Each structure stands twice: as C-alpha cells, then as structure tokens.
Amino acid sequence: MYAIVEIAGQQFKVSKDLKVFVHRLADKEGDAVSFGKVLLLDDNGTITLGAPAIEGASVEAKVLSHLKGDKVIVFKKKRRKGYKKKNGHRQSLTQIQISGIVLGAKKAAPKKEAAPVDAEVEAPKKKAPKATTEDTQE
C-alpha cells in the first residue's frame, strides 16, 4: 500500500515506516502530524485518484528531527571581466517517519470511459436562398 501525498508544496510517494526528508515543518520533534492532501492511493492494486485530492484520506507521520541539508555552492563568473561571486546555501529540512495511511470513508467513483464518438457527423445545414427584389414584387 502506498500513497502520493503533497507535503510542504512537494509531492512524495510514501508507504508505512518510510523515512522522508521534507522542507522544514513548524511542528516539534516527536509530534505526530497528519497530511490531508492525498493525491493518489494504491490499496493492493486498487488505485484511487483524487480530483485534486481524495476526501477523507490522510497520511499520519511522526517528526523525527530537524536538520540542515548538504551545502550547495553557487558560483557565478563572467570571463575576462573580473566578475566572480561565490554563494552557498543549506536547506532547512525535517525528517519524518510515516506511521500509516488512513483510507477515506467514501471512495471516489471510478472514472467512466468516454463514449465513442459516432462516425456519422451531421452535414452542415444549407441556408435558404435569399429573396431577390423580383420575388418580392410579384
């Protein structure tokens, strides 16, 4: 069983007991969090799609720790101009562990296939001929 859930603006494929690094969350270490924006749910081969999210479904997780990611170096240079800029960045992350996936009480109805378009297309209707001045004088 797995789900695709949106956490802090990013989509993750999660399953039970999976550890995931996400953008920094406001919750404290050890807190239990719930994410309600479940976009797709696979329950042993039964796939449920949300439009845009599945109502009633949620993903439960526990905050393990807050940390910083690896340093990313940003280096800009314009050759023969003497221009060099070096900058670094470390993203603030939160490590969470997925406790479980809660199914919604009511599942979304499976999508129906579109009806096939008839091969016969109606011909455009012909316009009636305009009346001329000779026809109106009679």
N, CA, C and O atoms as CSV, one atom per row, in Angstrom:
chain,resi,resn,atom,element,x,y,z
A,1,MET,N,N,0.849,-1.167,0.000
A,1,MET,CA,C,0.000,0.000,0.000
A,1,MET,C,C,0.898,1.234,0.000
A,1,MET,O,O,1.812,1.352,0.816
A,2,TYR,N,N,0.627,2.139,-0.914
A,2,TYR,CA,C,1.374,3.390,-0.952
A,2,TYR,C,C,0.436,4.521,-1.327
A,2,TYR,O,O,-0.685,4.291,-1.779
A,3,ALA,N,N,0.905,5.738,-1.135
A,3,ALA,CA,C,0.119,6.923,-1.461
A,3,ALA,C,C,1.060,7.989,-1.985
A,3,ALA,O,O,2.242,8.022,-1.644
A,4,ILE,N,N,0.514,8.858,-2.821
A,4,ILE,CA,C,1.235,10.051,-3.250
A,4,ILE,C,C,0.572,11.221,-2.536
A,4,ILE,O,O,-0.615,11.492,-2.721
A,5,VAL,N,N,1.356,11.904,-1.722
A,5,VAL,CA,C,0.823,12.947,-0.859
A,5,VAL,C,C,1.622,14.230,-1.063
A,5,VAL,O,O,2.817,14.188,-1.357
A,6,GLU,N,N,0.954,15.362,-0.906
A,6,GLU,CA,C,1.638,16.653,-1.011
A,6,GLU,C,C,1.989,17.135,0.393
A,6,GLU,O,O,1.120,17.327,1.244
A,7,ILE,N,N,3.292,17.325,0.606
A,7,ILE,CA,C,3.795,17.780,1.901
A,7,ILE,C,C,4.640,19.016,1.661
A,7,ILE,O,O,5.634,18.956,0.937
A,8,ALA,N,N,4.263,20.126,2.255
A,8,ALA,CA,C,5.015,21.383,2.174
A,8,ALA,C,C,5.300,21.775,0.725
A,8,ALA,O,O,6.399,22.230,0.409
A,9,GLY,N,N,4.313,21.599,-0.155
A,9,GLY,CA,C,4.446,22.043,-1.532
A,9,GLY,C,C,5.116,21.057,-2.463
A,9,GLY,O,O,5.260,21.353,-3.649
A,10,GLN,N,N,5.533,19.896,-1.981
A,10,GLN,CA,C,6.167,18.894,-2.831
A,10,GLN,C,C,5.392,17.588,-2.728
A,10,GLN,O,O,4.749,17.312,-1.715
A,11,GLN,N,N,5.462,16.784,-3.794
A,11,GLN,CA,C,4.769,15.503,-3.813
A,11,GLN,C,C,5.744,14.377,-3.487
A,11,GLN,O,O,6.866,14.348,-3.993
A,12,PHE,N,N,5.305,13.449,-2.634
A,12,PHE,CA,C,6.123,12.322,-2.215
A,12,PHE,C,C,5.328,11.039,-2.346
A,12,PHE,O,O,4.127,11.014,-2.078
A,13,LYS,N,N,6.001,9.970,-2.760
A,13,LYS,CA,C,5.412,8.633,-2.745
A,13,LYS,C,C,5.814,8.010,-1.420
A,13,LYS,O,O,6.998,7.792,-1.164
A,14,VAL,N,N,4.820,7.721,-0.570
A,14,VAL,CA,C,5.101,7.242,0.777
A,14,VAL,C,C,4.409,5.914,1.033
A,14,VAL,O,O,3.383,5.603,0.429
A,15,SER,N,N,4.989,5.138,1.938
A,15,SER,CA,C,4.383,3.902,2.423
A,15,SER,C,C,4.693,3.809,3.919
A,15,SER,O,O,5.448,4.620,4.455
A,16,LYS,N,N,4.112,2.828,4.577
A,16,LYS,CA,C,4.272,2.707,6.030
A,16,LYS,C,C,5.736,2.482,6.400
A,16,LYS,O,O,6.451,1.748,5.720
A,17,ASP,N,N,6.172,3.121,7.485
A,17,ASP,CA,C,7.530,3.026,8.053
A,17,ASP,C,C,8.616,3.624,7.167
A,17,ASP,O,O,9.793,3.331,7.377
A,18,LEU,N,N,8.267,4.442,6.193
A,18,LEU,CA,C,9.257,5.087,5.329
A,18,LEU,C,C,9.718,6.388,5.982
A,18,LEU,O,O,8.906,7.135,6.528
A,19,LYS,N,N,11.027,6.659,5.924
A,19,LYS,CA,C,11.575,7.915,6.442
A,19,LYS,C,C,11.794,8.851,5.264
A,19,LYS,O,O,12.370,8.459,4.250
A,20,VAL,N,N,11.331,10.094,5.400
A,20,VAL,CA,C,11.364,11.063,4.308
A,20,VAL,C,C,11.898,12.385,4.833
A,20,VAL,O,O,11.565,12.799,5.943
A,21,PHE,N,N,12.735,13.054,4.027
A,21,PHE,CA,C,13.184,14.407,4.318
A,21,PHE,C,C,12.284,15.376,3.562
A,21,PHE,O,O,12.171,15.288,2.339
A,22,VAL,N,N,11.638,16.305,4.279
A,22,VAL,CA,C,10.754,17.296,3.664
A,22,VAL,C,C,11.230,18.680,4.077
A,22,VAL,O,O,12.066,18.817,4.970
A,23,HIS,N,N,10.689,19.713,3.417
A,23,HIS,CA,C,11.012,21.079,3.831
A,23,HIS,C,C,10.599,21.270,5.288
A,23,HIS,O,O,9.700,20.589,5.781
A,24,ARG,N,N,11.255,22.191,5.960
A,24,ARG,CA,C,11.081,22.386,7.395
A,24,ARG,C,C,9.606,22.568,7.755
A,24,ARG,O,O,8.902,23.387,7.165
A,25,LEU,N,N,9.155,21.777,8.745
A,25,LEU,CA,C,7.801,21.887,9.272
A,25,LEU,C,C,7.847,22.627,10.605
A,25,LEU,O,O,8.876,22.628,11.280
A,26,ALA,N,N,6.740,23.252,10.984
A,26,ALA,CA,C,6.685,24.038,12.214
A,26,ALA,C,C,6.525,23.163,13.451
A,26,ALA,O,O,6.699,23.655,14.565
A,27,ASP,N,N,6.201,21.890,13.293
A,27,ASP,CA,C,5.963,21.007,14.428
A,27,ASP,C,C,7.269,20.663,15.146
A,27,ASP,O,O,8.348,20.711,14.555
A,28,LYS,N,N,7.152,20.316,16.433
A,28,LYS,CA,C,8.323,19.977,17.241
A,28,LYS,C,C,8.693,18.513,17.045
A,28,LYS,O,O,7.887,17.712,16.572
A,29,GLU,N,N,9.934,18.175,17.419
A,29,GLU,CA,C,10.388,16.793,17.324
A,29,GLU,C,C,9.549,15.904,18.227
A,29,GLU,O,O,9.278,16.252,19.376
A,30,GLY,N,N,9.139,14.758,17.704
A,30,GLY,CA,C,8.313,13.827,18.458
A,30,GLY,C,C,6.822,14.013,18.248
A,30,GLY,O,O,6.039,13.147,18.636
A,31,ASP,N,N,6.404,15.135,17.638
A,31,ASP,CA,C,4.984,15.384,17.388
A,31,ASP,C,C,4.462,14.486,16.278
A,31,ASP,O,O,5.204,14.095,15.376
A,32,ALA,N,N,3.177,14.167,16.355
A,32,ALA,CA,C,2.509,13.429,15.288
A,32,ALA,C,C,1.837,14.440,14.361
A,32,ALA,O,O,1.154,15.353,14.825
A,33,VAL,N,N,2.028,14.279,13.074
A,33,VAL,CA,C,1.432,15.192,12.094
A,33,VAL,C,C,0.577,14.385,11.125
A,33,VAL,O,O,0.778,13.184,10.943
A,34,SER,N,N,-0.378,15.070,10.509
A,34,SER,CA,C,-1.266,14.428,9.548
A,34,SER,C,C,-1.305,15.285,8.291
A,34,SER,O,O,-1.417,16.508,8.368
A,35,PHE,N,N,-1.213,14.644,7.143
A,35,PHE,CA,C,-1.253,15.342,5.865
A,35,PHE,C,C,-2.517,14.890,5.123
A,35,PHE,O,O,-2.683,13.707,4.826
A,36,GLY,N,N,-3.393,15.839,4.833
A,36,GLY,CA,C,-4.693,15.504,4.254
A,36,GLY,C,C,-4.765,15.574,2.752
A,36,GLY,O,O,-5.768,15.164,2.169
A,37,LYS,N,N,-3.734,16.082,2.104
A,37,LYS,CA,C,-3.795,16.240,0.646
A,37,LYS,C,C,-3.199,15.002,-0.020
A,37,LYS,O,O,-2.067,15.028,-0.503
A,38,VAL,N,N,-3.977,13.917,-0.038
A,38,VAL,CA,C,-3.569,12.663,-0.658
A,38,VAL,C,C,-4.061,12.691,-2.106
A,38,VAL,O,O,-5.263,12.770,-2.358
A,39,LEU,N,N,-3.127,12.625,-3.048
A,39,LEU,CA,C,-3.472,12.755,-4.456
A,39,LEU,C,C,-3.783,11.415,-5.113
A,39,LEU,O,O,-4.622,11.347,-6.011
A,40,LEU,N,N,-3.113,10.346,-4.673
A,40,LEU,CA,C,-3.317,9.016,-5.238
A,40,LEU,C,C,-3.145,8.003,-4.123
A,40,LEU,O,O,-2.327,8.179,-3.221
A,41,LEU,N,N,-3.934,6.936,-4.202
A,41,LEU,CA,C,-3.890,5.905,-3.174
A,41,LEU,C,C,-3.927,4.545,-3.848
A,41,LEU,O,O,-4.823,4.273,-4.647
A,42,ASP,N,N,-2.957,3.681,-3.531
A,42,ASP,CA,C,-2.920,2.323,-4.070
A,42,ASP,C,C,-3.088,1.359,-2.917
A,42,ASP,O,O,-2.219,1.253,-2.052
A,43,ASP,N,N,-4.221,0.649,-2.904
A,43,ASP,CA,C,-4.523,-0.309,-1.850
A,43,ASP,C,C,-4.495,-1.707,-2.451
A,43,ASP,O,O,-5.529,-2.250,-2.840
A,44,ASN,N,N,-3.282,-2.289,-2.522
A,44,ASN,CA,C,-3.080,-3.637,-3.065
A,44,ASN,C,C,-3.657,-3.779,-4.481
A,44,ASN,O,O,-4.395,-4.723,-4.763
A,45,GLY,N,N,-3.321,-2.855,-5.349
A,45,GLY,CA,C,-3.741,-2.925,-6.749
A,45,GLY,C,C,-4.972,-2.105,-7.065
A,45,GLY,O,O,-5.253,-1.861,-8.238
A,46,THR,N,N,-5.716,-1.670,-6.064
A,46,THR,CA,C,-6.884,-0.822,-6.283
A,46,THR,C,C,-6.434,0.627,-6.199
A,46,THR,O,O,-6.127,1.129,-5.117
A,47,ILE,N,N,-6.396,1.291,-7.337
A,47,ILE,CA,C,-5.888,2.661,-7.386
A,47,ILE,C,C,-7.057,3.635,-7.333
A,47,ILE,O,O,-8.030,3.506,-8.076
A,48,THR,N,N,-6.940,4.609,-6.440
A,48,THR,CA,C,-7.941,5.663,-6.309
A,48,THR,C,C,-7.264,6.995,-6.592
A,48,THR,O,O,-6.270,7.350,-5.960
A,49,LEU,N,N,-7.818,7.722,-7.550
A,49,LEU,CA,C,-7.293,9.043,-7.894
A,49,LEU,C,C,-8.161,10.118,-7.274
A,49,LEU,O,O,-9.383,9.980,-7.205
A,50,GLY,N,N,-7.539,11.169,-6.830
A,50,GLY,CA,C,-8.282,12.292,-6.291
A,50,GLY,C,C,-8.472,13.348,-7.359
A,50,GLY,O,O,-7.758,13.380,-8.361
A,51,ALA,N,N,-9.438,14.205,-7.131
A,51,ALA,CA,C,-9.685,15.293,-8.073
A,51,ALA,C,C,-9.872,16.589,-7.308
A,51,ALA,O,O,-11.031,16.963,-7.128
A,52,PRO,N,N,-8.896,17.302,-6.847
A,52,PRO,CA,C,-7.478,17.006,-6.903
A,52,PRO,C,C,-7.005,16.118,-5.762
A,52,PRO,O,O,-5.948,15.498,-5.881
A,53,ALA,N,N,-7.756,16.031,-4.649
A,53,ALA,CA,C,-7.326,15.201,-3.524
A,53,ALA,C,C,-8.451,14.233,-3.157
A,53,ALA,O,O,-9.616,14.474,-3.473
A,54,ILE,N,N,-8.095,13.145,-2.490
A,54,ILE,CA,C,-9.072,12.151,-2.062
A,54,ILE,C,C,-9.671,12.616,-0.741
A,54,ILE,O,O,-8.947,12.882,0.218
A,55,GLU,N,N,-10.994,12.711,-0.698
A,55,GLU,CA,C,-11.664,13.184,0.512
A,55,GLU,C,C,-11.602,12.113,1.596
A,55,GLU,O,O,-11.867,10.939,1.334
A,56,GLY,N,N,-11.254,12.520,2.805
A,56,GLY,CA,C,-11.238,11.614,3.933
A,56,GLY,C,C,-9.936,10.853,4.114
A,56,GLY,O,O,-9.692,10.323,5.198
A,57,ALA,N,N,-9.101,10.778,3.105
A,57,ALA,CA,C,-7.836,10.044,3.213
A,57,ALA,C,C,-6.768,10.968,3.803
A,57,ALA,O,O,-6.761,12.172,3.546
A,58,SER,N,N,-5.875,10.389,4.592
A,58,SER,CA,C,-4.784,11.174,5.164
A,58,SER,C,C,-3.591,10.272,5.421
A,58,SER,O,O,-3.711,9.047,5.472
A,59,VAL,N,N,-2.439,10.904,5.581
A,59,VAL,CA,C,-1.201,10.188,5.882
A,59,VAL,C,C,-0.726,10.669,7.250
A,59,VAL,O,O,-0.551,11.868,7.469
A,60,GLU,N,N,-0.520,9.732,8.158
A,60,GLU,CA,C,-0.071,10.053,9.513
A,60,GLU,C,C,1.444,9.867,9.582
A,60,GLU,O,O,1.978,8.901,9.037
A,61,ALA,N,N,2.135,10.791,10.252
A,61,ALA,CA,C,3.593,10.721,10.353
A,61,ALA,C,C,4.043,11.249,11.711
A,61,ALA,O,O,3.284,11.890,12.437
A,62,LYS,N,N,5.304,10.958,12.030
A,62,LYS,CA,C,5.919,11.432,13.269
A,62,LYS,C,C,7.181,12.191,12.907
A,62,LYS,O,O,7.976,11.726,12.090
A,63,VAL,N,N,7.372,13.376,13.520
A,63,VAL,CA,C,8.557,14.191,13.263
A,63,VAL,C,C,9.724,13.593,14.038
A,63,VAL,O,O,9.677,13.493,15.264
A,64,LEU,N,N,10.779,13.192,13.312
A,64,LEU,CA,C,11.951,12.600,13.965
A,64,LEU,C,C,12.975,13.658,14.353
A,64,LEU,O,O,13.454,13.672,15.487
A,65,SER,N,N,13.319,14.557,13.407
A,65,SER,CA,C,14.336,15.564,13.720
A,65,SER,C,C,14.275,16.708,12.720
A,65,SER,O,O,13.727,16.586,11.624
A,66,HIS,N,N,14.865,17.832,13.145
A,66,HIS,CA,C,15.053,18.991,12.270
A,66,HIS,C,C,16.549,19.085,12.000
A,66,HIS,O,O,17.356,18.980,12.924
A,67,LEU,N,N,16.921,19.281,10.746
A,67,LEU,CA,C,18.336,19.346,10.390
A,67,LEU,C,C,18.524,20.200,9.156
A,67,LEU,O,O,17.560,20.711,8.587
A,68,LYS,N,N,19.772,20.353,8.747
A,68,LYS,CA,C,20.094,21.095,7.538
A,68,LYS,C,C,20.649,20.141,6.500
A,68,LYS,O,O,21.340,19.176,6.827
A,69,GLY,N,N,20.338,20.422,5.250
A,69,GLY,CA,C,20.814,19.588,4.162
A,69,GLY,C,C,22.260,19.906,3.809
A,69,GLY,O,O,22.900,20.740,4.449
A,70,ASP,N,N,22.767,19.225,2.778
A,70,ASP,CA,C,24.133,19.462,2.320
A,70,ASP,C,C,24.258,20.869,1.749
A,70,ASP,O,O,23.289,21.449,1.259
A,71,LYS,N,N,25.491,21.409,1.824
A,71,LYS,CA,C,25.734,22.745,1.301
A,71,LYS,C,C,25.774,22.707,-0.221
A,71,LYS,O,O,26.400,21.834,-0.824
A,72,VAL,N,N,25.098,23.666,-0.822
A,72,VAL,CA,C,25.105,23.830,-2.267
A,72,VAL,C,C,25.874,25.107,-2.570
A,72,VAL,O,O,25.535,26.173,-2.056
A,73,ILE,N,N,26.901,25.007,-3.396
A,73,ILE,CA,C,27.720,26.164,-3.761
A,73,ILE,C,C,27.175,26.769,-5.053
A,73,ILE,O,O,26.963,26.069,-6.043
A,74,VAL,N,N,26.955,28.077,-5.024
A,74,VAL,CA,C,26.518,28.808,-6.211
A,74,VAL,C,C,27.675,29.719,-6.603
A,74,VAL,O,O,28.032,30.631,-5.857
A,75,PHE,N,N,28.255,29.474,-7.763
A,75,PHE,CA,C,29.410,30.250,-8.218
A,75,PHE,C,C,29.091,30.872,-9.572
A,75,PHE,O,O,28.743,30.172,-10.523
A,76,LYS,N,N,29.213,32.194,-9.648
A,76,LYS,CA,C,28.950,32.918,-10.893
A,76,LYS,C,C,30.237,33.580,-11.352
A,76,LYS,O,O,30.998,34.107,-10.540
A,77,LYS,N,N,30.477,33.552,-12.657
A,77,LYS,CA,C,31.690,34.151,-13.196
A,77,LYS,C,C,31.422,34.624,-14.616
A,77,LYS,O,O,30.739,33.960,-15.395
A,78,LYS,N,N,31.983,35.799,-14.936
A,78,LYS,CA,C,31.970,36.284,-16.316
A,78,LYS,C,C,33.423,36.393,-16.745
A,78,LYS,O,O,34.189,37.176,-16.184
A,79,ARG,N,N,33.788,35.621,-17.720
A,79,ARG,CA,C,35.193,35.564,-18.092
A,79,ARG,C,C,35.671,36.891,-18.689
A,79,ARG,O,O,34.927,37.623,-19.341
A,80,ARG,N,N,36.927,37.152,-18.434
A,80,ARG,CA,C,37.632,38.352,-18.902
A,80,ARG,C,C,37.033,39.653,-18.370
A,80,ARG,O,O,37.366,40.720,-18.887
A,81,LYS,N,N,36.177,39.610,-17.377
A,81,LYS,CA,C,35.581,40.828,-16.823
A,81,LYS,C,C,35.969,41.027,-15.356
A,81,LYS,O,O,35.701,42.083,-14.783
A,82,GLY,N,N,36.588,40.033,-14.756
A,82,GLY,CA,C,36.961,40.144,-13.350
A,82,GLY,C,C,35.788,39.969,-12.404
A,82,GLY,O,O,35.881,40.346,-11.236
A,83,TYR,N,N,34.684,39.406,-12.881
A,83,TYR,CA,C,33.477,39.249,-12.068
A,83,TYR,C,C,33.393,37.817,-11.534
A,83,TYR,O,O,33.328,36.861,-12.308
A,84,LYS,N,N,33.396,37.678,-10.202
A,84,LYS,CA,C,33.229,36.378,-9.562
A,84,LYS,C,C,32.357,36.563,-8.329
A,84,LYS,O,O,32.585,37.481,-7.542
A,85,LYS,N,N,31.374,35.711,-8.157
A,85,LYS,CA,C,30.528,35.717,-6.963
A,85,LYS,C,C,30.385,34.279,-6.481
A,85,LYS,O,O,30.016,33.392,-7.250
A,86,LYS,N,N,30.674,34.061,-5.226
A,86,LYS,CA,C,30.522,32.743,-4.639
A,86,LYS,C,C,29.509,32.839,-3.512
A,86,LYS,O,O,29.615,33.702,-2.639
A,87,ASN,N,N,28.537,31.957,-3.536
A,87,ASN,CA,C,27.489,31.973,-2.534
A,87,ASN,C,C,27.162,30.533,-2.165
A,87,ASN,O,O,27.335,29.635,-2.989
A,88,GLY,N,N,26.699,30.296,-0.956
A,88,GLY,CA,C,26.343,28.955,-0.512
A,88,GLY,C,C,24.957,28.946,0.100
A,88,GLY,O,O,24.422,29.982,0.493
A,89,HIS,N,N,24.383,27.741,0.174
A,89,HIS,CA,C,23.044,27.608,0.729
A,89,HIS,C,C,22.898,26.235,1.368
A,89,HIS,O,O,23.351,25.237,0.807
A,90,ARG,N,N,22.266,26.178,2.540
A,90,ARG,CA,C,21.919,24.905,3.186
A,90,ARG,C,C,20.431,24.936,3.481
A,90,ARG,O,O,19.955,25.800,4.218
A,91,GLN,N,N,19.701,23.999,2.908
A,91,GLN,CA,C,18.251,23.939,3.064
A,91,GLN,C,C,17.889,23.395,4.445
A,91,GLN,O,O,18.496,22.430,4.911
A,92,SER,N,N,16.906,24.008,5.096
A,92,SER,CA,C,16.399,23.507,6.370
A,92,SER,C,C,15.408,22.388,6.086
A,92,SER,O,O,14.456,22.570,5.327
A,93,LEU,N,N,15.637,21.225,6.701
A,93,LEU,CA,C,14.819,20.047,6.428
A,93,LEU,C,C,14.241,19.485,7.723
A,93,LEU,O,O,14.715,19.786,8.818
A,94,THR,N,N,13.210,18.665,7.571
A,94,THR,CA,C,12.628,17.918,8.669
A,94,THR,C,C,12.565,16.463,8.244
A,94,THR,O,O,12.106,16.159,7.143
A,95,GLN,N,N,13.018,15.562,9.099
A,95,GLN,CA,C,12.919,14.136,8.809
A,95,GLN,C,C,11.673,13.594,9.488
A,95,GLN,O,O,11.496,13.749,10.696
A,96,ILE,N,N,10.805,12.953,8.697
A,96,ILE,CA,C,9.581,12.377,9.245
A,96,ILE,C,C,9.558,10.881,8.944
A,96,ILE,O,O,10.190,10.416,7.996
A,97,GLN,N,N,8.824,10.140,9.763
A,97,GLN,CA,C,8.607,8.719,9.526
A,97,GLN,C,C,7.109,8.502,9.398
A,97,GLN,O,O,6.336,8.919,10.261
A,98,ILE,N,N,6.703,7.846,8.315
A,98,ILE,CA,C,5.295,7.626,8.035
A,98,ILE,C,C,4.770,6.544,8.981
A,98,ILE,O,O,5.282,5.425,8.997
A,99,SER,N,N,3.746,6.886,9.768
A,99,SER,CA,C,3.152,5.942,10.709
A,99,SER,C,C,2.113,5.063,10.039
A,99,SER,O,O,1.993,3.880,10.358
A,100,GLY,N,N,1.357,5.644,9.104
A,100,GLY,CA,C,0.330,4.864,8.428
A,100,GLY,C,C,-0.453,5.723,7.459
A,100,GLY,O,O,-0.357,6.951,7.456
A,101,ILE,N,N,-1.236,5.033,6.630
A,101,ILE,CA,C,-2.089,5.692,5.647
A,101,ILE,C,C,-3.523,5.377,6.015
A,101,ILE,O,O,-3.907,4.209,6.085
A,102,VAL,N,N,-4.331,6.422,6.254
A,102,VAL,CA,C,-5.726,6.261,6.648
A,102,VAL,C,C,-6.595,6.423,5.415
A,102,VAL,O,O,-6.540,7.448,4.734
A,103,LEU,N,N,-7.402,5.403,5.131
A,103,LEU,CA,C,-8.293,5.453,3.973
A,103,LEU,C,C,-9.490,6.341,4.266
A,103,LEU,O,O,-9.913,6.481,5.414
A,104,GLY,N,N,-10.026,6.935,3.218
A,104,GLY,CA,C,-11.215,7.760,3.367
A,104,GLY,C,C,-12.440,6.896,3.573
A,104,GLY,O,O,-12.470,5.739,3.154
A,105,ALA,N,N,-13.454,7.456,4.220
A,105,ALA,CA,C,-14.692,6.712,4.451
A,105,ALA,C,C,-15.405,6.431,3.140
A,105,ALA,O,O,-15.905,5.327,2.924
A,106,LYS,N,N,-15.452,7.425,2.269
A,106,LYS,CA,C,-16.082,7.206,0.969
A,106,LYS,C,C,-15.031,7.344,-0.111
A,106,LYS,O,O,-14.263,8.307,-0.130
A,107,LYS,N,N,-15.003,6.388,-0.996
A,107,LYS,CA,C,-14.017,6.398,-2.067
A,107,LYS,C,C,-14.582,7.123,-3.276
A,107,LYS,O,O,-15.793,7.154,-3.493
A,108,ALA,N,N,-13.694,7.697,-4.050
A,108,ALA,CA,C,-14.116,8.374,-5.275
A,108,ALA,C,C,-14.590,7.330,-6.271
A,108,ALA,O,O,-14.028,6.239,-6.362
A,109,ALA,N,N,-15.628,7.675,-7.015
A,109,ALA,CA,C,-16.160,6.745,-8.007
A,109,ALA,C,C,-15.136,6.564,-9.123
A,109,ALA,O,O,-14.477,7.526,-9.519
A,110,PRO,N,N,-14.997,5.332,-9.638
A,110,PRO,CA,C,-14.045,5.132,-10.733
A,110,PRO,C,C,-14.465,5.926,-11.961
A,110,PRO,O,O,-15.652,6.086,-12.247
A,111,LYS,N,N,-13.472,6.412,-12.671
A,111,LYS,CA,C,-13.760,7.229,-13.846
A,111,LYS,C,C,-14.364,6.365,-14.943
A,111,LYS,O,O,-13.910,5.250,-15.201
A,112,LYS,N,N,-15.396,6.903,-15.582
A,112,LYS,CA,C,-16.031,6.189,-16.694
A,112,LYS,C,C,-15.294,6.540,-17.972
A,112,LYS,O,O,-14.779,7.646,-18.135
A,113,GLU,N,N,-15.256,5.572,-18.871
A,113,GLU,CA,C,-14.608,5.834,-20.155
A,113,GLU,C,C,-15.520,6.717,-20.991
A,113,GLU,O,O,-16.744,6.624,-20.899
A,114,ALA,N,N,-14.931,7.557,-21.790
A,114,ALA,CA,C,-15.701,8.445,-22.649
A,114,ALA,C,C,-16.416,7.624,-23.707
A,114,ALA,O,O,-15.858,6.667,-24.244
A,115,ALA,N,N,-17.649,8.000,-24.004
A,115,ALA,CA,C,-18.419,7.292,-25.026
A,115,ALA,C,C,-17.768,7.521,-26.383
A,115,ALA,O,O,-17.304,8.625,-26.665
A,116,PRO,N,N,-17.727,6.485,-27.234
A,116,PRO,CA,C,-17.100,6.670,-28.546
A,116,PRO,C,C,-17.897,7.664,-29.391
A,116,PRO,O,O,-19.128,7.682,-29.363
A,117,VAL,N,N,-17.183,8.468,-30.125
A,117,VAL,CA,C,-17.808,9.475,-30.974
A,117,VAL,C,C,-18.362,8.770,-32.208
A,117,VAL,O,O,-17.683,7.954,-32.831
A,118,ASP,N,N,-19.616,9.101,-32.551
A,118,ASP,CA,C,-20.227,8.478,-33.726
A,118,ASP,C,C,-19.454,8.842,-34.977
A,118,ASP,O,O,-18.978,9.966,-35.137
A,119,ALA,N,N,-19.342,7.856,-35.862
A,119,ALA,CA,C,-18.614,8.082,-37.103
A,119,ALA,C,C,-19.399,9.002,-38.030
A,119,ALA,O,O,-18.830,9.748,-38.827
A,120,GLU,N,N,-20.734,8.929,-37.902
A,120,GLU,CA,C,-21.554,9.776,-38.764
A,120,GLU,C,C,-21.656,11.165,-38.142
A,120,GLU,O,O,-22.103,11.318,-37.005
A,121,VAL,N,N,-21.252,12.132,-38.870
A,121,VAL,CA,C,-21.336,13.506,-38.415
A,121,VAL,C,C,-22.378,14.197,-39.276
A,121,VAL,O,O,-22.398,14.049,-40.498
A,122,GLU,N,N,-23.241,14.953,-38.615
A,122,GLU,CA,C,-24.292,15.630,-39.371
A,122,GLU,C,C,-23.677,16.629,-40.336
A,122,GLU,O,O,-22.750,17.366,-39.999
A,123,ALA,N,N,-24.224,16.632,-41.551
A,123,ALA,CA,C,-23.760,17.584,-42.552
A,123,ALA,C,C,-24.275,18.963,-42.171
A,123,ALA,O,O,-25.372,19.079,-41.625
A,124,PRO,N,N,-23.511,20.004,-42.446
A,124,PRO,CA,C,-23.994,21.344,-42.114
A,124,PRO,C,C,-25.248,21.666,-42.913
A,124,PRO,O,O,-25.354,21.320,-44.090
A,125,LYS,N,N,-26.185,22.324,-42.267
A,125,LYS,CA,C,-27.449,22.656,-42.933
A,125,LYS,C,C,-27.217,23.750,-43.958
A,125,LYS,O,O,-26.444,24.685,-43.751
A,126,LYS,N,N,-27.922,23.595,-45.075
A,126,LYS,CA,C,-27.812,24.602,-46.130
A,126,LYS,C,C,-28.708,25.771,-45.795
A,126,LYS,O,O,-29.802,25.601,-45.254
A,127,LYS,N,N,-28.238,26.949,-46.117
A,127,LYS,CA,C,-29.018,28.146,-45.865
A,127,LYS,C,C,-30.057,28.315,-46.968
A,127,LYS,O,O,-29.824,27.937,-48.117
A,128,ALA,N,N,-31.199,28.882,-46.610
A,128,ALA,CA,C,-32.243,29.141,-47.596
A,128,ALA,C,C,-31.768,30.255,-48.518
A,128,ALA,O,O,-31.106,31.190,-48.066
A,129,PRO,N,N,-32.098,30.166,-49.810
A,129,PRO,CA,C,-31.669,31.231,-50.730
A,129,PRO,C,C,-32.318,32.559,-50.360
A,129,PRO,O,O,-33.467,32.605,-49.922
A,130,LYS,N,N,-31.569,33.624,-50.544
A,130,LYS,CA,C,-32.071,34.952,-50.207
A,130,LYS,C,C,-33.108,35.383,-51.248
A,130,LYS,O,O,-33.003,35.069,-52.434
A,131,ALA,N,N,-34.093,36.100,-50.763
A,131,ALA,CA,C,-35.143,36.601,-51.669
A,131,ALA,C,C,-34.585,37.773,-52.467
A,131,ALA,O,O,-33.917,38.653,-51.925
A,132,THR,N,N,-34.867,37.765,-53.738
A,132,THR,CA,C,-34.417,38.871,-54.598
A,132,THR,C,C,-35.523,39.891,-54.732
A,132,THR,O,O,-36.657,39.651,-54.319
A,133,THR,N,N,-35.199,41.000,-55.295
A,133,THR,CA,C,-36.209,42.062,-55.458
A,133,THR,C,C,-37.294,41.614,-56.422
A,133,THR,O,O,-38.436,42.055,-56.286
A,134,GLU,N,N,-36.990,40.757,-57.389
A,134,GLU,CA,C,-38.011,40.304,-58.327
A,134,GLU,C,C,-39.032,39.422,-57.629
A,134,GLU,O,O,-40.215,39.455,-57.967
A,135,ASP,N,N,-38.587,38.637,-56.661
A,135,ASP,CA,C,-39.506,37.742,-55.935
A,135,ASP,C,C,-40.443,38.557,-55.049
A,135,ASP,O,O,-41.605,38.183,-54.893
A,136,THR,N,N,-39.985,39.631,-54.477
A,136,THR,CA,C,-40.810,40.407,-53.556
A,136,THR,C,C,-41.818,41.269,-54.283
A,136,THR,O,O,-42.827,41.638,-53.683
A,137,GLN,N,N,-41.597,41.621,-55.577
A,137,GLN,CA,C,-42.516,42.485,-56.300
A,137,GLN,C,C,-43.715,41.712,-56.824
A,137,GLN,O,O,-44.739,42.333,-57.108
A,138,GLU,N,N,-43.652,40.473,-56.961
A,138,GLU,CA,C,-44.763,39.686,-57.511
A,138,GLU,C,C,-45.919,39.572,-56.620
A,138,GLU,O,O,-46.912,38.935,-56.975
